């Protein structure tokens, strides 16, 4: 090397001696290396310029000198379609031509060579293709014509560099591209179960502009006196026409039969598969969802037509969630079309209909339906008894509890409804809950995990255990609040039982264990104040302050409790601040106690007088030492104190006798003064915080 000089553009000029050949390469660490070697015979070696950007340039137009072949970085190469990425092919090292440009690596670590594919994959691929071919021939697999579009990588459409910049960019290592989107498998598949058991979710029909005609809901006209099996068998004949095309008239007739016999799931599956779109199909799907107690029925516009003077009013009322106002229900149409239903449907729908009527305050309408159900009741009176018991619960009849208890022990849908009603009546009464019935409800909540009644059963189980002072079990059930009906009301009910029933030890232990839930429950003002008040009474002001912090805004009672907590934490100034601009005897009592602790006895005396506590005001006069401002003559204790320590008693009485007699007299006088002072201090002790 003969010279090394810096260039204006930041590069380095390297001048080599004659007969020296440079070879450039980079290390994985990013370092740029120039290896100087003896040239081959007859080779002309130009000088080398090495820049800060790791690029090499030559001052000659001749091709760069040949160098030893170096192995290229091995990259994995995909074989086949995008989703068949199980096989890889590795490129082998090849000799680079003598005039190949020198590429500088970016120093990135080389990816490991992928392992050779397992020979068993060939058999797996062959079997997969054979199964897919068979599924395609059965219509279970079809090609998807709209594959997912790949978004271009950022900067892909940037204009290409030109001129010198292009030459520089060609040698600068490029950043690796971002991750490719997941491969798209352009196949839609459906199993035989998916094909035979279609999803029966209720599709929202288009908005309705008026009340639909009654012919869409005349279930009694869709059946005759023959057995259900015979009618359904006949209706299934001729369901498919030429080229297996469904017959719309036959499909609708069969779906109506299913609905009339209470088979909502079968009717909806049939309509999904073969039904012709239209208002009749939408009405049948809606009624089928109501029969199946599917919550999706409430999302249909038909569920809003409770005020229609037609058959739709009955089904809309059974589907509505939340329940409509009493004034928005056409009770005459509801009752008229309920009486026109087939007998079996009347018997099965009656308990739910009565429950909804009683919830909106229409117990009189519910009572009017009893004759309709009693006429079709023979040996099995469970539906009628459930109706009567539910109405009795609303009316406050004491006989309802016994009837519900008997019905809850039957293995039927009415028995489950009766169990829920019976346990709810015990919870509303505020006492303990029957342990056996509670265990039954908890077991049914687990067994019927996906049933509509499961959230209500979990709610009853949680509140029931709290009613029996089993707060650990109650919070264990509440751990998954998403599966409980009215989770907020359930939490408030549990904490209400806790603050009202638990002993001091159980209350504090449970409150500390469930403090996050307690803060959530404290968002209700009454419960918040009960919890905070009991925490203060047990000497836990910090917990009370956390609970009261959930108030937004603070009420008068909240500020009063904060002042009590501040007094308990020996912060009377904060207590006075919390009570600012508040009035009332209880507030003046707390304010007087705080002012007394601050040494402001005149203000404390006035506050006690406003609170109607003359004894407290008298005590403040004694605290201040103003014995002349006493409102009433002193009693015996106070008189003795005044005689002992008052101004008139400042002169020491002369005692006649010798030294021993005078010493004994001094001891007796000291003992009397201590007793007098002790009695007066006991009287002037500060009032407790709870006042």
TIDRENFI-197338 format. One record per residue: x, y, z of N, C-alpha, C in turn. Coordinates in steps of 0.1 Angstrom, whole numbers, plus 2048, in hexadecimal, padded with zeros to 3 digits. Layout:
BEGIN
XYZXYZXYZ/...
END
This chain:
BEGIN
8087F480080080080080980C800/8068167F780E8217F580882E7FC/7FB82F7FC7F483B8017E6837805/7E183F80F7D383E8157CF84C818/7C58518107C085E8127B185F812/7AC86881A79D86A81B798872810/78C86F80B78687680077B87F805/7778897FC76D89380076088C803/75C8827FC74F87B7FE74F871809/75A87181275A86881D76185B81A/76585980E76C84C80B77B84D80E/78284180C79084080E79783C801/7A28437FE7A98407F17B58377F5/7B682B7F07C18227F37C98207E7/7D68237E77DF8227DC7E88167DF/7E980C7D67F18007D87FD8017CF/8077FA7D48147F97CD8127F07C1/81A7F27B68197E97AB81B7DA7AF/8137D27A98157C37AC80D7BE7B8/8047C77BD7FB7C27C87ED7C27C4/7E67B77C67D87B57C27CF7B57CF/7C47BE7CE7BB7BE7DA7AF7B47D8/7AB7AF7E379F7A67E47967AB7F0/78A7AE7ED7817B47F77767AA7FB/7737AA8087677A380C7647A881A/7587A481F7537A982D75179D836/75379F84275079584D742796851/73E78B85973078B85E72E796868/73879B86E7377A58787347B3871/7367B48647347C085D7417C7859/74D7C185D7597C885A75D7C684B/7637D08457677D08377767CD836/77A7C382F7887BE82E78D7BF820/79A7C581F7A17C58127AD7BD814/7AE7B280C7B97A980D7C37AC801/7D07AF8047D97B37F97E27A77F6/7E27A37EA7E97977E57F179A7D9/7FB7917D68027927CA7F97907BE/7FA7987B37F17967A87F678A79F/7EC7867977EF77B78D7F8781783/80077877C80977E771801785767/8057917637FF7997587F37A075C/7F07A17697E37A776E7E77B6772/7DF7BF76E7E07CD7717D77D077D/7DC7D57887D57D77947D27E6796/7C67EA7967C27F97997C27FC7A7/7C38087AB7C180C7B97B380A7BD/7B18097CB7A48067D17A08117D9/7938157D878D81F7E17838187EA/7858197F777C81380177481E808/76881F80776082980D75A82581A/75482E82274E82B82F74182382D/73B82282172F81A81F73280C81A/73F80881B7437FA8187407F7809/7458008007437FD7F27517FF7EC/7547F87E17617F87DA75F7FE7CC/7688077C976880D7BB77680C7B6/77780C7A978480B7A2785817799/79181B79679482678D79682277F/79581477D79780F76F78A80976A/78980975D77C80475777E7F5755/7897EF75878B7E17567847D9760/7807CD75E7797C57687827C2774/77B7C17807837BF78C78B7B178B/7957B079379D7A4793795798798/79878D79379178179779677D7A5/78D7777AD7907737BA78C7657BC/78F75F7C778C7517C977D7507CB/7777457C67687447C87657427D6/75A7497DB7567487E97487417E9/74573A7F37377347F472D73E7F6/72273D7EF7177477F070E7437FC/70774E8016FE74B80C6F2742807/6F073880F6E572E80B6D8733810/6CE7358086C173A80C6B772E809/6AD72D8126A272380F69A727803/69771D7FB68F71F7EF6827177F0/67671D7EE66A7167EF66770D7E3/6617027E465D6FA7D964E6F87D9/6486F97CE63A6F77CD6327047D0/6257027D461D70E7D76217147E4/61B71F7E761E7277F361B71F800/61171780060D71080C61470280E/61C6FE8046246F28056326F6808/6356FA8146427008186496F6820/6476E981E64E6DF82665C6DB820/65F6DE81466B6D980E6736E580A/6806E380A68A6ED8076956E87FD/69A6F17F66A56ED7ED6B16F67F0/6BD6F17F16C96F97F46D16FA7E7/6D67067E46DE7087D96ED7047DD/6F46FF7D37026FB7D670B7067D2/7167067D87207117D472570F7C6/72571A7BF72A71A7B17357247AF/73D7217A574872A7A274373779C/7487427A174474F79C74D752790/74775978675075D77B75B76677F/76576777777076F77B76D77E77B/76378277376079077275379477A/74F78B78474478D78C746799796/73D7A279873F7AD7A17407A77B0/7477AF7B87497AB7C673D7B07CD/7357A77D372A7AA7DC72E7AA7EA/72A7B47F272E7B48007217B0808/7237A78117187A28197147AC824/7087AC8287047B58337077B0840/70E7A58417127A084E707798856/6FB7968506F178F8576F4780858/6F077A8636F376C8656EC76385A/6F47598566EE75184B6E4747852/6D874684B6CE73D8506D372E84F/6CF7268596D37188596CD71184D/6D47078496CE6FE83E6C36F6844/6B76F783C6AC6EF8416AF6E0840/6A86D88496AB6CA8486A46C483C/6A96B98386A36B282D6956AD830/68B6AE82767E6A982B67D69A82D/67469783667268983A66C68282E/67067682A66A66F81E65C66C820/65766B82D64966882F64067482B/64568082963D68B825638689816/63F68180E63A67E80162D677802/62D66D80B62066580C61566D812/61867681B60E67F821608688816/61168E80E60C69780360368F7F9/6076837F65FF67B7ED5F16787F2/5F16747FF5E46718055DB67E807/5E168980A5DA69580B5D46997FE/5DB6987F35D669C7E65CB6927E2/5CC6867E55C167C7E25B467F7EA/5B66837F75AA6867FF5A36937FA/5AC69C7F65A66A97F159F6A77E4/5A469E7DC59D69B7CF5906947D2/58F68B7DB5836847DE57968E7E4/57D6977ED5746A17F356F6AB7E8/5786AE7DF5736B77D45686B17CB/56A6A47C955F69D7C155269C7C9/55269D7D654669C7DE5406AA7E1/5476B57DC5426C27DE5466C87EC/54F6C17F35536C680055E6D0800/5656D17F45716DA7F356F6E17E6/5706EE7E656F6F67DA57A7007D9/57F7047CE58A70E7CD58571C7D1/58D7237D758A7317DB59073A7D0/5887427CA58D74A7BE5927587C2/59175B7CF5967697D35A07677DE/5AC7637DB5B67617E65BA76E7EC/5BF76D7F85C37797FF5CE7807F8/5CD78D7F65D77957EF5E27997F8/5EE7977F35FA79A7FA5FC7A97F9/5FF7B08056027BE8046107C0801/6137C97F86217CB7F46297D07FF/6367CB80063F7CF80B6417DE80A/6437E58156457F38156517F780D/64F80080465A8057FB65B7FD7EF/6527F37EC6537EB7E06517F37D3/6487FD7D46458057C964D8127C8/6578137D065F81F7D06668207C2/66982C7BD66F82D7B067D8287B1/6828217A768F81B7A769A8267A6/6A58247AD6B082E7AC6B682F79F/6BB83A79B6C283C78E6CF842790/6D78417856E48477856EE84178F/6F684A79570184679E6FA83F7AA/6EE8457AE6E883F7B96E48307B7/6E182D7AB6DE81F7A86EA8167A9/6F681B7A57028147A67068117B5/70381C7BD70681A7CB6FD8117D2/6F08127CF6E68097D56E87FB7D1/6ED7F87C56EF7EA7C16F87E37CA/7027EA7D070C7E37D87097E57E7/6FF7ED7EB6FC7EE7F96F37E37FD/6F57DB8076ED7D080B6DF7D580F/6D57CF80A6C77D380C6C27CC819/6B97D38206B37CE82C6AA7C2828/6A97B88316A07AD82D6927B182D/68A7AB82467C7AE8236747AA82F/6697B08316607AC83D65A79F83B/65479A84564E78C84464378B83A/64378183363977F82862C77B82F/62177F82961477B82E61276C82E/609767836607759837602754829/6077488256027438185F3741818/5EE74380C5DF74280B5DC734804/5D472D80B5CF7208065C27227FF/5C17227F25B57277EB5AB71B7EA/5A77177F659D70C7F659370E801/58670D7FF57C70D8095776FF80B/5766FB8185726ED81B5676ED824/55E6E38245536E182D5526D2830/5506CF83D54F6C18405416BC83E/53F6AF83F5326A983D5296AE849/52F6AF8555266B48605226C285D/52B6CB8585286D885551D6D984A/51E6D08415146D08365066CB83B/5066C18444F96BB8484F36C3854/4FB6C985D4F66D08684FA6DF866/4F36E685E4F66F485B4F56FC867/4FC7078684FB7118724ED717872/4E771887E4D971C87E4D772A885/4E27328854E173F88A4D7747882/4D07508894C67588834CC76387C/4CA76486F4CE76F8674C477B868/4C878686B4BF79286C4B879485F/4AB79485F4A47978534A47A6850/4A17AA8444A17B88424977C084B/4997CD84C4907D58544827D484F/4797D285946B7D18564647DF858/45C7E284E4557EF84F4487EF855/4427E38584357E285E4337D4864/4287D18694257C48704237BA865/42A7AE8654287A485B41B79D85D/41579785240879185340878585C/3FD7818613FC77686B3FE769864/3FD7688573FF75B85040D755852/41775E855424759858425753865/41B75486E41D74F87C411747880/4097428773FD73A87A40172B87C/40772888740D71B889402710889/3F671388F3EC7098913E7705883/3E770D8793E270986C3EC701864/3F86FF8694026F78614026E9865/3FB6E486E3FA6D68723EC6D1872/3EB6C48723DD6BE8733DD6B487F/3D36AB87F3D26A288A3DA696889/3E169387E3E968787D3F5688886/3FC67D88840867D890413685889/41C68B89242769388C42F68C883/43267F88643B67787D43567686F/42867386F42167286242267E85A/41F68986041E69685942C69A854/43669885C44469C85744869384C/44568684D44967C843443680835/43668383642F687829435694824/43969E82D43E6AB82844B6A9822/45369F82646169E820460698812/45569280E45468D8004536987F6/45B6977EC45B6A17E14626AD7E5/46B6AD7EF4726B97F447B6BE7E9/4816B47E148B6B77D74846B47C9/4866BD7C04806BB7B348A6B67A9/4896BA79C4926B67924A06BC794/4AA6B47924B86B87944BA6BB7A2/4B36B57AB4B56B77BA4B36C57BE/4AB6CD7B74A86DB7BA49D6DB7C5/49F6E27D04946E37DA4876E97D5/47C6E37DA46F6E97D746C6F37E2/46B7007DE46970A7E945C7087F0/4527047EA4457027F14466F77FB/44C6EC7F744E6E08004576E480B/4616EB80846B6EF8134646F781E/45C70181945570982344B70182B/4446F882443A6F082B4416E7836/44C6E18334536D983C4586E1848/45E6ED8454636F68504586FA859/44C6FD85344170185C43C6F5865/43D6E986043A6DE8684446DD874/4506DE87145A6DE87B4576E8886/4546F48814516FF88B4456FC893/43B6F788D42E6F48944306E989F/4396E089C43C6D68A64476DA8B0/44C6E68AF4566EA8B84656E78B4/4676E28A84756DF8A447B6EB89D/4806F48A548670089F4936FE898/49B6F589E4A86F38984A76EC88A/49E6E388949C6DC87C4976E5872/48D6ED8764886F786C492701867/49A7068704A471086C4AF70A863/4B36FD8664BD6F685E4B76F4850/4AA6F084F4A46EE8424A46FA83A/49F70584049E7128394AC717835/4B671583D4C37198394C871282D/4C570682C4CA6FD8214C26FF814/4B56FF8164AC6FE80A4A270A809/4A171281349671C813499727809/48E72D80448E7387FA48D745802/49674E80049675B807489762805/48476881047877081047377281E/46877A81F46377D82C45E771834/45876782C45375B83345F753839/46A75283247674B83847B753844/47C76084348176884E47876685B/46B76585946276386446375586A/46574B86246773E86747473C86E/47F74286948C74287048B74987E/48375487E48175B88B47A753895/46F74D89146774489A46F73889F/47773389648072789A48A72B8A4/4907378A249973C8AC49373E8BA/4877438BA47F7458C747D7388CD/47972E8C54767208CB48371A8D1/48E71D8CB49B7188D04A17218DB/49A72B8DF4A07358E94AD73A8E5/4AF73D8D84BB7428D24BC7518D5/4C67568DC4C77658DE4C776D8D1/4CB7678C64CC76E8B94BE7738B5/4B376D8BA4A67718B64A37808BA/4AA7848C54A87928CA4AD79C8C0/4B77988B74BD7A28AE4B47A48A1/4AA79C8A04A179D8944987A9895/4967B088A48C7BB88B47E7B788F/47B7AA88C46E7A589046C7A589F/4777A58A74767A58B54727B28BB/4727BC8B346E7CA8B745F7CC8B5/4577C38AF4497C58AC4407C08B6/4437C38C343A7BE8CE42D7C68CF/42C7D18C84207D98C84177D78BC/41A7CD8B44127CA8A84057C28AD/3FB7C58A63EE7BF8A93ED7B28A0/3F67A98A23F679D89A3FE7928A1/40078789A40677C8A041577E8A3/41C78789C42A78A89E42C7908AC/4227968B242479C8BF4287918CA/4227858C942577A8D24347768D1/4397748C444676F8C245077A8C5/44D7878C24567928C54587938D4/44D7928DB44E7938EA4567888F0/45577B8EA45D7708EF46C7728EB/46F77A8E147D77B8DD4837888E2/47C7928E748179F8EA48B79E8F5/4967A58F44A17A58FE4A87B38FC/4A67BC90549F7BC9124907BC90F/4887B991A47A7B99194747C7916/46A7C890E4647D590B45C7DB917/4597E79164507ED9214427E891F/43B7E892A42D7E292A4247E9920/4267F691E41E7FE9154217FA906/42C7F39044307F08F642D7E28F2/4247DB8F94207CE8F64117CD8F3/40E7C78E84007C58E43FB7B88EB/3F67B98F73F27AE8FF3E67A68F9/3DD7AD8F33D27A68ED3D679D8E2/3DE7A28D93E379A8CE3EC78E8D3/3F47918DE3FD7878E33F477B8E9/3EA77F8F13E27758F73DA76D8EC/3D57748E23CC76E8D83D47648D0/3E07678CC3E875D8C43EF7538CC/3F17558D93F674A8E23EB7408E3/3DF7438E53D473A8E63D27328D9/3D77378CE3D57308C13E17278BE/3EB7268C63F671E8C33F270F8C6/3FA7058BF3F86F78C33FA6F58D2/3F36EA8D73F36E88E54016E68EB/4096DE8E44166DB8E941F6E88EA/41D6F18E04256FD8E14207068EC/4137078EE40D70F8F941370A906/4146FD9084196F79154286FA917/4306FA90C43E6FC90D44170B90E/43A71390843D722908437729914/42D72391A42672A92542F72F930/43772793644072C94144873893D/44F73793245774292E44F74F92B/44374D92543B75992243675F92F/43275793942D75C94543976394D/44575D94C45076495345377294D/45277394045478093A44978A93D/43D78593E43278E94143379394F/43778A95843878F966444799968/44E79796045A7A09614567AE95D/44D7B09544497BE95043D7C3957/4397BB96142E7C096A4207BD964/41F7B395C4127AF95640D7A295B/40D7A196940979496F3FA79196C/3F279B96A3E47999673E2792959/3EB79694F3EA78F9423EF781944/3FA77F94C3FF77194E3F4769955/3ED76E95E3E27679653D776395B/3D476B9513CA7689473CD75D93E/3DA75993D3DF74E9343DD74093B/3DA7409483D973394F3CE72A94A/3C27309473B87269413BC720934/3C472892C3C872391F3D1716921/3DA71792B3E370C92E3DC700935/3D370493E3CC6FA9463C36F193E/3BD6F69333B46EE92A3BC6E3923/3C96E59213D16DB91A3D96D2924/3D76D59313DF6CD93B3D76C2940/3DD6B69403D66AA9453DE6A4951/3E769B94E3EE69595A3FA69E95E/4016A495440D6AC9574096BA959/40A6BF9654066CC9694126D596B/41E6D196742A6D896B42A6E6965/4266E79584266F495141C6FD958/4106F895B40670196240B704970/4106FB9774156FE985420708984/42970797A43471197A42E71F977/42472096E41E72D96B418733978/41072A97F40972F98B413733996/41E72C99742872F9A142F73C99E/43273E99143974B98E430757990/42375598D41A76099041976399F/4197589A74187599B64247609BB/43075D9B543C7649BA43B7739B8/4367779AD4347859AA42A78C9B4/41F7849B64157899BF4187889CE/4237829D14277809DF4207769E7/41A76C9E04137619E641C7589EE/41A7559FB42474CA0242373E9FD/41973A9F641872C9F24217299E6/4277349E042F7329D443C72A9D7/44272D9E344E7269E644D7179E6/4427129ED4407049ED43E6FE9E0/4367049D84336FF9CA4406FF9C2/4487099C345470A9BB45E6FF9C0/45F6FD9CD4686F29D24646E59CD/4576E29CC4536D59C74566D49B8/4536DE9B04566DE9A24656DD99F/46D6E39A747C6E39A54826D59A5/47B6CC9AB4816BE9AD47C6B59A2/4756BB9984716B398C47C6B4981/47E6AA9794886AA96F4816AE962/4806BC9604796C195447D6D0953/47A6D594747D6E39454756EC94F/4696E89534626F095D4696EF96B/46F6E396D4766E197A4826EA97B/4896EC9704956F596F490704972/48570896B48071596D47B71797B/47570D98147070E98F47C70F999/48770899649270999F49871799F/49971D99349E72A99249573499A/48873299847F73B99F47F7399AE/48072D9B248172A9C148D7309C7/49972E9C14A57339C74A57439C6/4A07489BC49F7579BB49675D9C6/48B7569C948275A9D348975A9E1/4927509E349974F9F04A475A9F1/4AA75D9E64B47679E64AE7759E8/4A27779E249B7849E34967869F2/49377B9F848E77BA06499780A10/4A677FA0C4B1783A144B7779A1E/4B176DA1E4B6764A284BF75AA21/4C174EA284CA744A234C373DA17/4CB736A0F4C672EA044C771FA06/4BD718A024BD709A044CA7039FE/4D36FDA064DF6F7A014DE6ED9F6/4D46E49F84D26D99EE4CE6DF9E0/4C46E99E14C06EF9D44CC6F79CE/4D46FD9D74DF7059D24E96FC9CB/4EC6F09D14F56E79CA4F06E29BD/4E26E09BD4DC6DC9B04DE6E69A5/4DC6F39A94DD6FE99F4EC6FE99A/4F56FD9A35036FD99F5076F2996/5026E69995046DB9904FE6DC982/4F26E29824EB6E49754F26EF96D/4F86F99744FF70396D50B6FD965/5116F396B51D6ED9655186E395A/50D6DC95C5086D29535026D9947/4FB6E49494F56EC93E4FD6F893A/50A6F693851370193650F70A92B/50970592050670D9144F7710913/4EF70C91D4E170F91D4DE71D921/4D372391C4D07319204CE73392F/4CB7289364C972A9454D672994D/4E17269464EE72494E4F2731954/4F273D94E4F77499554EF74C961/4E174A9604D974D96C4DC743977/4DE7379744E272D97E4EF730985/4F973597D50573998450374598D/4FB74F9884F875A9914F275699E/4E874D99D4E17489A94EB7419B2/4F47399AC4FE7319B450773B9BC/50C7459B551574F9BB50E7569C7/50275C9C44FB7639CF4F775A9DA/4F374D9D64EE7449E04F97409EA/50573E9E551073B9EF5137479F7/5127539F251575F9FA50A760A05/4FD75DA014F275DA0B4F4753A16/4FB748A134FE73EA1E50C741A24/51174DA2251E751A2852A749A23/529743A1753473CA1153A745A06/54174FA0B546759A025517549F9/55974B9FD5647459F555E73F9E8/5537369EA54D7309DF54673A9D6/5407449DC53974E9D45437559CA/54F7599D05587609C755F7569BD/56074A9C15657409B855C73E9AB/54F73E9AE54673D9A254674A99A/5487559A154876299A555765993/55F75C99456C75E98E56B76097F/56175A97855F75C96A551764969/55277196A54677996A53F77995D/54677695254077794553576C943/53576194B52C75694A521758954/51F76395A51576596550B770960/4FE76D9614F477795E4F5783968/4F578F9624F579B96B50179A974/50D79A96F51979997751A7A4981/5177B097D5187BC98650F7BB992/5027B798F4F97B599A4FC7AA9A3/50279F99D5077949A55127989AE/51B7A09A95277A49B25217AD9BD/5187B69BA5137BE9C550B7B69CF/5047AC9CB4FD7A39D450679C9DD/5117979D851B7909E05217999EB/5257A59E752B7AE9F15217B39FB/5147B49F750A7B8A005087AEA0B/5087A1A07508797A11514797A1A/52079AA1452C79AA1B52C7A4A26/5287B0A235287BBA2D51D7BAA37/5127B2A335077B1A3D5087A5A45/50F79AA4150E78DA4851B789A4E/52778CA48533786A4C53878CA59/53F784A61545789A6D551792A6A/556798A745617A2A7256D79BA6B/571790A7057D789A6A57A785A5C/56F77EA5956B77AA4B56A786A42/564791A4756279DA3F5707A3A3B/5797A4A445867AAA4158E7A1A38/58E794A3B59578BA3259078AA24/583789A2257D789A1557F796A0E/57E7A1A1557F7AEA0F58D7B0A09/5977ACA115A57AEA0C5A87A4A01/5A2798A015A578F9F659E7939E9/5937999EA58B79D9DE58B7AC9DD/5957B39E05957C29E05937C79D2/5997C29C75967C79BA5877C69B6/5807BB9BA5727B99B856A7C39C1/56F7C59CD5687CE9D65687DC9D0/5747E09CA5747EE9C456A7EE9B8/5697E39B155F7E39A65517E49AC/54E7DD9B65417DE9BC53E7EB9C3/5497F29C75477FF9CE54380A9C5/5418079B853C8119AF52D8149B2/52780B9B951980E9BD5198159CB/5138209CC5158299D75118239E4/50581D9E55018179F250A80C9F7/50E8039EE5177F89F25247FE9F5/5298089EE53680E9F15378139FF/52C81AA0352C820A1052B816A1B/52380BA19523800A235307FAA25/5377F7A1A5447F0A1B54E7F9A22/54F806A1E55880FA24555812A32/548813A36545816A4454980AA4D/5477FEA4854B7F3A5155A7F2A52/5617F5A475707F4A475757FFA51/56F80BA52573815A5B570810A69/56480AA6C561806A7956A7FBA7E/5717F4A7557A7E9A785897EEA78/58B7FBA77598801A775A0800A6B/59A7FFA5F5A17FEA5259E80AA49/5A3816A4D59F822A455A5821A37/5B181BA355B781BA275AE814A1D/5A8808A2259F801A19593809A16/58E810A20582818A1E585823A14/591829A14594834A0B59582F9FD/59A8229FB59B81C9ED58D81A9E8/5848159F05768139EC56F8209E9/57182A9F156A8379EF57083E9E3/57C83A9DF5828409D357A83D9C6/5718339C656A82F9BB55E8389B8/55B8419C255084A9C05538559B6/5498589AD54B8629A353D8689A0/53A8749A654187B9B053F8779BE/54687D9C85448799D653787F9DB/52F8779E252387B9E85268809F6/51C8869FD51E88BA0A52287FA14/51B874A1251F868A1A52D863A17/531864A0B53F860A08549869A0F/547876A0E550880A1555087EA24/54487BA29544878A3854C86CA3C/54B862A34553856A36562859A35/566861A2B574865A2957986DA35/570875A3B57487DA46577873A52/56E86AA54570860A5F57D858A5D/57F854A5058C84DA4E598856A51/597862A4D5A286CA505A586DA5F/59A86EA6759C86EA765A2862A7B/59E856A755A484AA795B3849A76/5B7850A6B5C5850A675CC85CA6D/5C6862A785CD86DA7F5D0879A76/5C787CA6D5C8887A645BC890A65/5BA897A705AE8A0A725AD8ABA68/5B88B0A635B78BBA595B08B6A4C/5B38A9A485AD8A4A3C59E8A2A3F/59A89EA4B58C89CA4F5858A9A4E/58B8B4A535848C1A515838C5A43/58D8C2A3A58C8C5A2C5818BDA25/57F8B0A295748A8A235678AEA26/5658B4A325588B8A375558C7A33/55D8CDA2B55B8DBA2754E8DCA20/5468E7A2453A8EAA1E52F8E0A20/5318D7A2A5268CDA2D5208D0A3A/5138CDA3B50C8D0A475048C3A4B/5008C3A584F98B8A5E4FF8B5A6C/4F78AFA744FB8ACA825078A2A82/506897A7A51088DA7951D894A74/51C89CA6A5288A3A6552E8ACA6F/5268B4A7652B8BDA805328B5A8C/52D8A9A8F5338A1A9954189DA95/543899A88550895A845598A1A82/5538ACA7E55B8B8A7C5608BDA8A/5588BCA9455C8C0AA25678B8AA7/5668AAAA45718A2AA957E8A5AA2/57E8A8A9558A8ACA8D58F8B9A92/5878C3A9558C8D0A9A5928CFAA7/58C8C6AB05928C4ABD5A08BEABC/5A28B5AB35AF8AFAB25B98B9AAC/5B48C3AA55BD8CEAA05BF8D9AAA/5B98D8AB65BB8E2AC05B28EEABF/5A98EEAB55A08F9AB35938F7ABB/5958F9AC958A8F4AD257E8FEAD1/58090BACE574913ACD56B90FAC1/57190CAB656A908AAA5648FAAAD/56B8F1AB45668E4AB755A8E5AC0/55B8EFACA54F8F1AD35438F5ACB/5458FFAC2539903ABA5348F8AB1/53C8EFAAC5388E4AA35308DAAAC/5348D8AB852D8CEAC151F8D4AC4/51E8E1AC65118E7AC95088E6ABD/50D8E8AB15058E6AA55018D8AA3/5098CFAA75058C0AA64FC8BCAB1/4F88C5ABB4EF8C2AC64F68B9AD0/5038BBAD250A8B3ADC5108BDAE7/5088C1AF150D8CAAFB5198C4B03/5198B7B055248B1B0D5318B3B06/5318B1AF853D8B3AF15428C2AF1/5388CBAF053C8D9AF15428DCAFF/53C8D7B0A5418D9B1854F8D4B19/5528C8B1255F8C2B135698CBB0C/5658D2B0156E8DBAFA5728E7B03/5698ECB0B56C8F7B155768F2B1F/5758E6B2357F8E1B2C58D8DFB25/58C8DAB185998D8B115A08E6B0F/5988F0B0D59E8FDB0B5A3903B18/59E8FFB235A1904B30599910B34/58E913B2D58591EB3057A919B38/57D917B46573911B4F56891BB52/56A927B4E55F931B51554931B47/55692BB3C54C92BB3154391EB31/543917B3C53B90BB3D52C90FB3C/524908B3451690BB3350E907B3F/5128FDB4650B8F8B525148F7B5E/50E8F7B6A5178F6B7651F8E9B75/52B8E9B7B5338DDB7B52D8D2B83/52F8C6B7F52A8BBB875358B8B92/5338ACB9853C8A9BA354B8A7B9F/54D8A1B9455B89FB8F5618ACB8B/5598B4B8455F8C1B805618CAB8C/5578CAB955598D2BA15658CEBA9/5678C2BAA5738BDBB25808C2BAA/5808C1B9D58B8C5B9558E8D4B98/5838DCB975858EBB9958A8EEBA7/5858E6BB158A8E9BBF5988E5BC0/59C8DBBB95AA8D6BBA5B48DEBB2/5B08E2BA65BA8E9B9D5B68F7B9A/5AA8FCB9F5A6909B9C5AF914BA3/5AB920B9F5B392BBA55B292CBB4/5A6929BB95A492ABC75AC920BCF/5B0915BC85B890BBD05C690CBCE/5CB917BC95DA919BC65E291ABD3/5DB91EBDE5E3920BEA5E3912BF2/5EF90FBF65F0902BFD5EB904C0B/5E38FBC0F5DE8FBC1D5E98F8C27/5E98FFC325F48FDC3C5F08F1C44/5FA8E8C465F88DCC4D6008DDC5A/5F98DBC656008DCC726058CEC75/6108CEC7C6168C2C806258C1C7C/62B8B6C7E6398B4C7C63B8B1C6D/6488AEC6A64B8ABC5C64489FC56/643895C5F63D889C5A62E88BC57/628893C5F619896C5D61889EC50/6208A8C4E6208B0C426238A7C35/62C89EC3662F896C2B62388DC27/61D887C3261187EC2F606886C29/604893C2D5FA89BC275FC89EC19/6098A1C1560C8A3C0760A897BFE/60C88BC0460A87FBFC5FB87DBFA/5F3880C045E487EC035DF888BF8/5E4894BF95E089FBEF5E389BBE1/5EF896BDF5F4891BD25EB886BCC/5E887DBD55DF872BD15D1877BCD/5CC880BD45BF885BD15BF88DBC4/5CA895BC15CB89CBB55CC893BA9/5D3888BAA5D487EB9F5C7878B9C/5BF874BA65B286EBA45A9878B9D/5A9884BA25A188FB9B5A4891B8D/5B1892B8A5B6894B7C5B3888B74/5B487CB795B1870B715A2870B6D/599873B7658B873B7358887DB69/58E889B6A58B893B60590890B52/59C88AB525A2886B4559987BB3E/594872B4658B868B4157E86FB3B/579879B4156E880B3C571887B2F/57D88DB2E580895B2358788DB17/586880B1858C878B0D58687BB00/58D87AAF558887DAE857D873AE4/573878ADD56886EAD956E865ACF/568859ACE56C84FAC4569854AB6/57084EAAC56F852A9E56184FA98/55B844A9D54E840A9754384AA9A/545853AA353A85DAA553B868A9A/
END
